Every structure is written in C-alpha cells, then in structure tokens.
Amino acid sequence: MGTFRIEGGTQLKGEITPQGAKNEALQVLCTPLLTAEKVTITNIPDIIDVNKLITLLKNLGVKVEKLGHGAYSFQADEVNMDYLQSDAFKEEGKALRGSIMIVGPLLARFGKGYIPKPGGDKIGRRRLDTHFEGFINLGAKFRYNKEEYFYGVEADKLKGAYMLLDEASVTGTANIVMAAVLAEGKTTIYNAACEPYLQQLCNMLNSMGAKITGVGSNMLHIEGVEKLGGCEHRILPDMIEIGSWIGLAAMTRSEITIKNVSWDNLGIIPNTFRKLGITLERKGDDIYIPAHTDGYEIQNYIDGSVLTIADAPWPGFTPDLLSIVLVVATQARGSVLIHQKMFESRLFFVDRLIDMGAKIMLCDPHRAVVIGHDFKSQLKGITMSSPDIRAGVSMLIAALSAKGTSTIQNGDQIDRGYERIDERLRVLGAKIERLD
C-alpha cells in the first residue's frame, strides 16, 4: 500500500488544472458496449478505479486503443460474454464499485448482464436496488446467487416502461438509461438524477443515435431505438477535485488558480465555499483563490443560527465534498454543522482530525459540529490511514496545513480518485513525497 509523507505549514502558489471527472468516466466508459462502432473518449482521468474499468472492458473483448494522455478509442464488435461467467471476472468485478455500470449496456444489447457484489469505499452501505428494480421494470428477470454474491439480469427483449425511482441515484439512473435506449417503446424515468455527469451521458447517447429528452430535469423520456452508432466525447473536469483544490487553498492560505473548471457545471459548489468565508473569483473559466492571510469566517443564517451544510441530490451539494468542507471549517472563524445524510460511515475519519487538534463533536454517524480555530491554533502532524478517497484527501489537506510531519498510510485509496496527486501538489510547492 502506498504511503504519503507530508511536511506541513508551507504556503502554496500557482496554477492547477483539474483532471477529467471520475464519476462521469465510470459511466461513459460503458457506452461503447452499446454499439459495434468505434467510440472515442478524451479527458479520461488516469486513476486506479478508471484504469480497472478499462481493463475490465478489455477482458470482455472490447478493443481499446490509447490515443494519447487521457484519450482512448473503444470498439465492442467482438464482446466475449462467456467472460462474465469466469472466476477471473468474479474477482475483478467485485474489486471495483463502477463495475455495476456494465450491466445496463450488456442487458440492452446482448440480453443479459452479470456482476459480482461490487466493492469500493468503506463509507457505508450503498444499495443496488435502484439499478435492478429499473431493469425489472423494463422486463428483465433478476436472479441472485447468495453463495457467490453474484447478480444477474436477463431478457429476450426489453420493453419501455414508466418508473418512479425510489431514490435519485446517479449510477442507478445512468444504468437504467443505458438499458432503456435500446428497449422497445418509450421509457419514462421520474425522480431521475440530473447531475451534470448524467447530463453528459445522455447527451453522449443522443450523439450515438439515442432519443432522450428532459436532459437536466428529474423526468427523462427515452424513445427506444434499434441500434446506436459511434461518437466522440470529452469528459468534464472533475468538480470534486475542483472543490478539493478550493479547500486546499483556503487551509494553506495559498494563492491558487484552478484552470478550466467549467463554471456552468459547478452548481452551488462555489457559493457553498463562500458561505465558509472563502473568497473565490471567476476569471473566464478559471477560479482564482487569493491567499487568505486574515483567515475566513463562516456565515450564520440571517436569524443568527449556526450554518448547516448538508448533502442533497443535484442541484444540491454533492456528498463527495462534505469531507473537504469539514476539514476546511476546522480553521475558520465560527462554527458549522456538517450533515452527511447519504452514508453512515463517512464522518468517522474525524477522529484523526481530532488527534491533530481539531475541535469537532461527532453527534452521530451522520452529523458533526466543527468549531473553527481561526488559525490561532495550528493542527499538528500525525500518522493516519485513509479509509476512503474523499477522507484521504481531507486528511492530506489537513496535513499540508499542519505543523510538523504527517504520514498517510493506505494512500492508494487517494490514488483511486486523484491523478498523480503528489506530483501535481509539488508543482504548487507542497512538501509531499510518496513512500512505496
């Protein structure tokens, strides 16, 4: 397992360009399974989770050609469906949460899709019910092998249907959309997720010949087509990484410019950080964060009550940035309640921040109150281990602002979501090294 050693307390300066969006990549990389024609995708992040999915596609028989950094072509004209029954697939599939995304395209085009129970972050239970209930609504038969934790869906021909999702699951919506585009007749998905990455997927499918309307709303209408063709698609910059760099700049009181952020797809992320007192300016399509030499002050509500920042389906605040907001609040002026509604284990990493000297009260698995130090008391470096991608980066930000040396073990968790993070931070002046 990789380990990072960080010497904290250094002010950073410079420009950084966000990688392609991990969450979009895990969806759009599965669209080549819907056609025999070539699909070209650019701005693919070079991270562990995405590379595992590309390897999985290769093992399925998809022809993959690397065209340059972050650019690949895919052609699924000779898919090996027998691979889905192999022991190798059962091992590879369960090592990646994103492997669930191959089921919808395979079911739509080949009439069957299988997946072992996927792994991923240790952040709490993440249900697959939305995915499979959607497939069942389209006419698929579901089966589950309890001994091997192996899921399967099969159908001679999917038929369009009306469905009201029990939750606005991003991956669930994406999987159902990819199945419905080749179904017979019309499908309506109400309470659909409408994140920018889901919009990107729908627009990409439309460029392949699908007929999807309502993109960007919570009600999607899909007219099934007989087949799809190839296309070219570029992945958006990663909004979670952009939020991470905003938090890093504030905590280290650094002057940083984040390049080419696709402002129109950031939603309320910039304003949420502004509520923490962080100054950020729009310069073209860049975000400029000045050095916060005088700190930053959390806003209260207009009646004077303590600010609450909670996750919610888009256009609400993404749960993937709550860990970043929490660590940034440890050095603010004022207090804030962080409410993580979606996952019951995602806030447990605050014990490590408390060990570093942060003032945090964990109310229950979903809520924590942070009382900011206003930089009057610096966090101190410690040895810690990353439980998941976002907690790991939050620990990294804390370590870069702390006094002394910190060690973050299990650093490959961070590598699952952030491309060459140590190299890119060193360009900004960070004192970070990777110990193998």
C-alpha positions, 0 to 999 in steps of 0.5 A: 500500500502506498504511503504519503509523507507530508511536511506541513505549514508551507504556503502554496502558489500557482496554477492547477488544472483539474483532471477529467471527472471520475464519476462521469468516466465510470459511466461513459466508459460503458457506452461503447458496449452499446454499439459495434462502432468505434467510440472515442473518449478524451479527458479520461482521468488516469486513476486506479478505479478508471484504469480497472474499468478499462481493463475490465472492458478489455477482458470482455473483448472490447478493443481499446486503443490509447490515443494519447494522455487521457484519450482512448478509442473503444470498439465492442464488435467482438464482446466475449460474454462467456467472460462474465461467467469466469472466476477471473471476472468474479474477482475483478468485478467485485474489486471495483464499485463502477463495475455495476455500470456494465450491466445496463449496456450488456442487458440492452444489447446482448440480453443479459448482464452479470456482476459480482457484489461490487466493492469500493469505499468503506463509507457505508452501505450503498444499495443496488436496488435502484439499478435492478428494480429499473431493469425489472421494470423494463422486463428483465428477470433478476436472479441472485446467487447468495453463495457467490454474491453474484447478480444477474439480469436477463431478457429476450427483449426489453420493453419501455416502461414508466418508473418512479425511482425510489431514490435519485441515484446517479449510477442507478439512473445512468444504468437504467438509461443505458438499458432503456435506449435500446428497449422497445417503446418509450421509457419514462424515468421520474425522480431521475438524477440530473447531475451534470455527469448524467447530463453528459451521458445522455447527451453522449447517447443522443450523439450515438443515435439515442432519443432522450429528452428532459436532459437536466430535469428529474423526468427523462423520456427515452424513445427506444431505438434499434441500434446506436452508432459511434461518437466522440466525447470529452469528459468534464473536469472533475468538480470534486477535485475542483472543490478539493483544490478550493479547500486546499487553498483556503487551509494553506492560505495559498494563492491558487488558480484552478484552470478550466473548471467549467463554471456552468457545471459547478452548481452551488459548489462555489457559493457553498465555499463562500458561505465558509468565508472563502473568497473565490473569483471567476476569471473566464473559466478559471477560479482564482483563490487569493491567499487568505492571510486574515483567515475566513469566517463562516456565515450564520443564517440571517436569524443568527443560527449556526450554518448547516451544510448538508448533502442533497441530490443535484442541484444540491451539494454533492456528498463527495465534498462534505469531507473537504468542507469539514476539514476546511471549517476546522480553521475558520472563524465560527462554527458549522454543522456538517450533515452527511445524510447519504452514508453512515460511515463517512464522518468517522475519519474525524477522529484523526482530525481530532488527534491533530487538534481539531475541535469537532463533536461527532453527534452521530454517524451522520452529523458533526459540529466543527468549531473553527480555530481561526488559525490561532491554533495550528493542527499538528502532524500525525500518522493516519490511514485513509479509509476512503478517497474523499477522507484521504484527501481531507486528511492530506489537506489537513496535513499540508496545513499542519505543523510538523510531519504527517504520514498517510498510510493506505494512500492508494485509496487517494490514488483511486480518485486523484491523478498523480496527486503528489506530483501535481501538489509539488508543482504548487510547492507542497512538501509531499513525497510518496513512500512505496 
